[in-house]
Amino acid sequence: MAHIVVIGAGPAGLAAAEALAAGGCAVTVVERMPTIGRKMLMAGRGGLNLTHSEPLDRFLTRYGAARRWLEPALRAFSPDDLRAWAAALGQPCFVGSSGRVFPRAMKASPLLRAWGARLAEQGVTILTRHDWTGWAGPRRVRVVSPRGERVLAADAVVLALGGASWARLGADGAWTGLLAGGGVALAPFRPANCGFRSNWSDTLRARFAGTPLRGIALTQEGGPTVRGEAVVTARGLEGGAVYALSAGLRDRIAADGQARVMLDLRPDMTEAALAERLARVRGRESLSNTLRKALRLPAVAVALLREGGAAPPRDAASLARLVKAVPVTLTAPDSLDRAISVAGGVREDAVDARFMLRAWPGVFVAGEMLDWEAPTGGYLLQACFATGRAAARGVLAWLQEGAKERYPS
């Protein structure tokens, strides 16, 4: 019986372990944190968004340029497959009004408990508080635990070490040195699904940091528009509408030093309708009262209208135009560790179609280690599950071929 070591007990690593055990392998999972699925647990605090219900062909477009190498994995383990898998664990799912898919329990812990029980039934060994530090010789994996160093024999290895966001949950990107030193091609990490910084005035920062902007629309200058919500922070803007634009905004800042978004404070009304309502308010009313009475805009919206430095126009047509397109200049993405996910990691050309490293035959990679990004909405977890299973299939195929080449000593 082949023995496979999976390094990382997030969704990609656990999916690989489950598929490998089902394929007849003895599997040991190595996890540096005290428990499995730490990032899943954190994501599940607001309702665990497992995947999305939109048609698969549209679903696949969410991965942008990475679609061409992720698509086989995503078709082999589709959103429907993930929902069926969760239901088989006793965690049936439902589709929310946005099309997002959640377990009925709306949290990760019941799913992780059921998954852990299934892995135990399959004979999978999980070693927590064990940190991978490299190789101890041919077919030998070196790990360090609180009790000291251990060496694990393995016929193949699956690396599922995560990206470089949320370091306190275990994904700190420290593995990049080991891989780069071994000749594995890596793309630098960049924040994805992240907030952005803006040079707010002291007044806006002091009064409105942490204030939500509900029912708004954001447009990247020269780019797409997204409706949703955002939050004014002490540093700038974050929230769902911002995350949806983050890749384009990040790349524009990298190219030009800044990016601008236009904030529509009333996307459900036309400019003409806004102007008509504003014109009904008596001219002696203050700007705040005018906007509150005519458009029910909160104080934070008024502050944003004033943020540009110049006094907002008072004539109804010009003020309506500004309400529909408040300019906000963004100067930098937030830090990697504050991002929900990252772009960058193991490049497409560093792996073959089985997700095996070209530089290290017998070593497979999966999940956020790979250089891809996708928006929130279930696309992140879906790709982690799918690539974990794809890497497992790659291991089984490689072993069946005879595994003539071995990973590094």
N, C-alpha and C positions, 0 to 999 in steps of 0.2 A: 504493500500500500504506500503510495506517495505521500510524503509529509510536506505540507505547504505552510509557510509562515506569512500571515497577513499583518502588516504593520499599520496600525490605525483602526480605532473602533468607532468611527463615524459611520454614516449611512453607506458610503462607498465600500469601506472595509468590511462591514458586517454583511452587506449584500454579496460581496465576493466570497466571504467565508461560508455563507449559507449555500451558495451555488457550488462551491468546491466540495463541501461535505456531501451534498446531494449527488455529486459526481463520483463519489467513492474515495475521496482523499481524507487523510487525517489532517486536521487544521488546528493551528495555534494562532490566536490573535494576540498581538502585542499592543498595549495601549499605555501611553505615558501618564494619563490622568487617572484619578482614583476610580472613575466609573465610565461606562460606555456612553456614547451619544451625547456628550456634554453640549455641543452646539445645537443639536436637535432639541434638547430639553429647553434651552434658552429660547429658541425660535418658537417652541410650543407654548410659551407663556401667554402669547396673544392669540392662540389658536393655531395648531400645526397645519400650515398650508402645504400639503403633500405634493399636489400637482394641479393641473388645470384641465377643464373639461372641453376646451375648444377643439375643433377638428384637427387631426394630427398634422395635416399639411400646413395649416396656419401655425400650429404649435411649433413646428420645426423652424419656422422663420425667426423665432425669438432668439436663436443662437447665432444670428448674423453669419460672419465668415466661418465660424467654427462648425456650422451645420454640416459641411461636406465630410468631416471626419467623425462627428458625433451621430449623424443620422442612422447608420446601421445599428448602433447600440440602442438608440431611442426607439427605433422600430422593433427591435427584438424584445425590448422591455418597455412597452408603451404606457401612457397614462392609464389606459384601461387595465393593463396588466398590474400596475401598481395598486389600483383600487381593489382589484380581485385579491391581490396578495394581502393587503391590509384586512380585508373582510375574512380571509382564511385564518388570520390571527385573532379573530374575534373583535376586530375594530372596523366595522363597516363605516363607509364614508358618505358624505352628502355634498351636494354642489351648492355653493353660496350664490347670492344674487349676482356677484361679479363673475361667476363661472369658475371661481377657485374651488378646489376640492379639499375638504377637511375631514378628519375622523370625527365621528359623532361625539366622542369624548372631549374634543376640542383641546387636547393637550397631548404631549409626547410620552409621558411616563407610562400610561397603560400599554401603548404600542411597544415601547422599548422593553417592558417587562415580558410581554408575550413573545417578542422576538428573541429575547435572551433565553427564555424557556425552550423555544424551538431549537436554538443553537445548541443548548445543553443536551437536548434529546438526540441531536445529530452527533454528539460526541465532540463538539468544538470546545477547545480549551481557550479561555480568555485570561490573559495575564495583565492585570492592571498595575499601574505604577512601574511599568517597565519601559525604558527609553532605548530606542534603537540608536546605536553609535557606529555601526559599520559592519565590516566583515572580519571574521576570525580565521579565514582560510576558505578553500573551495567548499561550497555548499554549507557554509557555517555562518550564522548570523549572530552578531555580538549585541547583547542588550545589557543595560544596567538597571538594577532594581535597588530598593532600600537595603536589601541584604547583600548587595554586591553584584559583580558581573556574572552573566550567564552566557553560554554559547548554545545556540539551538541549531541542530542539523535541519536542513530543508532541501527538498528537491526543486523548489521554485519559491519565489517571494512575490507577494503583491504589496506594493507601497500605496497607502491611502492616507497620506499624512496631512491633508488639508492644505489650505492656502496660507495667507498671512494676515488674516483679520481675526479679531477677538482672541488675542494671544492668551488671555487668562483662561480660555476654554481649551487651550492646547494647540491651536493653529497659529504658530508664530513664524513659519517659514524657515526655521533653523536648518531644515534638511537641505536647503539649496547648496550649502557649501560642500556637503558630501557628494551630491550629484554632479555639480559643476566640476569638482575636482576629479571626477571619474569620466569626464568627457561627455556628459549629458547636456544637450543644448537647452538653455532656459531663456525665456522672455522675462524681463524685469517685472516685478509685481507693481500693479497700479490699483488704486481704490476703485471699486465698482459698487453701484447701488449705495451711493454715499451722499452726504451733505456737502455743502460748499461754503466757503468763507466770503464775506462781503465786508467792506469798510463802513459799517454802520456808524451813525453819529452816537455820541455818548448818551444822548437823550433817548433814542430809540432802544439802544442796548439796555439801559438801566430800567426803562419802563416796560418793555415788551418782550424781553428774552423769555422763551418758553411759551409764548402765546400762539395758539393755532390759527391757521388761515383755512377756513372751511369753505367748500363749494367754490373753489377758484380754478382758474386754468393758467398754465404756464406755457409759454412759447419760447423756444430757443431762437434767438435772432437768426433768421435765415434757415430755420429748421422746423421740427415738428411741434405740435401742440398737444398737451396732456391735461385732462381735467382730473381733479382730485383734491387732495389736501396737502398742506405744507405747515411747517412750524418755523417761526422766527426764533433763532437761537442767538446767544451772545456772540457767536462767531459768524453767523450768516443765515442760511436756509437749509432745512432738511425736511424729510417726509416723502410720502409716496409719489407725489407729482414730480418732486425733484429727482428722486431715485430713477424714475422712468426716463429722464433725460440725461442721466449722469454720464453715460459713455460719450455722447456727443459734446457735452459741456467740458468734460475732462480733456478731451482731445483738442477742443478749441483753445482752452487755456494753455495747453502744452505748446500749441502753435503760435498763439497771439499774445499770451501773457494774461489774458482775461477773456471772459465770455459774458454776454448780456442776455438776460431773459426778460420777457415782457409779461407782467402779472395782470391778468384779467380778474378784477375783483367781483364782477357780476357776469359770468359767462352765459347765464341763462337769459340775458336781456341784450337787445341790440343797442348800438350807440344812439340811434334815434329815439328809442324808448327811454333810455337813461336821460337824454337831454330834455325830453318832454317833462319828465318827473322833476328834474332839477329846476326847470323854468317855473314850476308852480310855487316854489318856496320863495317867500318874500326876500327881497334883496338885502335887507338889513340883518338877516340871520348870519351868524358866524359860519365859517366853513364847516366846522364840526357838526353844528346843528343842521346845516343844509344837507350834508351827506347822510346824517342819521335819519332825518325826517323823510327825505326823498328816497333814499336807497337802502336804509337800515344797515349802513356800513358801521362796523365797530371801530373803536378808537385806534386799534392797531392799523387799520386800513388808512385812516386819516394820516397817521404818522408816516406811513409809507409814501403817501402822496406828497408829503412835505420833505421827504428825505433827500430829494435831489438838490436842495439848497435854495432854488428859486421858489417864490411863492406860487402855489397852484393857481391856475386861472380861475376867474370867478364867473365868466360867461358860461352858460349852460352847455353849449356845444363843445367848447374846448375842454371843460371839466369832464364831460361824458367821455370824450376821446381819451383823456388821461386815465380815467377809471378803467377803461377797457385795455389799457396798455401802460401799466406803471413800469418804468425801466428799473431793473436791478442789475448792477454790475457785480459779477462773481470773480474773485481774484485767485482762488486756489481750491482744489478739492480738499475735503477734510482728510485727516490722517488715515493711513492704512488700518490701524487698529480700531478706528471708529466705523469703518466701512462694513456693510452687511456682507459683502463678498469682495473678491478681487479678480482682476484680469492678470494674465501672466502665469508663469510656471513652466512646466515641461512642454516644449514646443511640439507642434504636430509632426515636424520632420524628425523628431527624436524618437518616435515610436513607430512600430509597424501597425498593420491593420488589426492585430490582436492586442494592441496596447502594450506590447513588449518593448522595452528600451533597446534601441539598436546598439547602443554602446555596451549594454549589460544583458546579454541573452539569458533568459530565465528569470528576469526581473520585470514585473508588470506594474503599471501605474493606473490609478483611477481617481475619480472625484475632482476636487478643487485643486489638486496638484497640477492638473492639466491646464494648458493655456486656452481658456474659453471664458466667456461671461454671458450672463443672461439676466433679464429683469427679474424682480421679485414677482410672485404670483404662482409659485409652484414649479417654475422652470429650473431653479437651482437644485432642489432636492431630487427632482426627477432625473436630472443628468447624473447626479451622484449615484443613485440607485442603478441606473442603466449602465454607466461605465464600470461600476463595480462588478456587475454581472458579466459584462463583456470581457473584462480582464480575466475573470474566472474561466470563461469559455476559452480564452486564449491560452491560459495555463493548461487546461485539459487537452487542447489540441496539440500544444507543444510537447507535452508528456507523451501523447500518443505517437507523435512523430519520432520519438526516441530520445529527445532532449540531448542531442549529441554535444551541443555547446552549453557550457555552464557559466553562471554569473561570476562576478569578480572574486578574486581571493584577496 
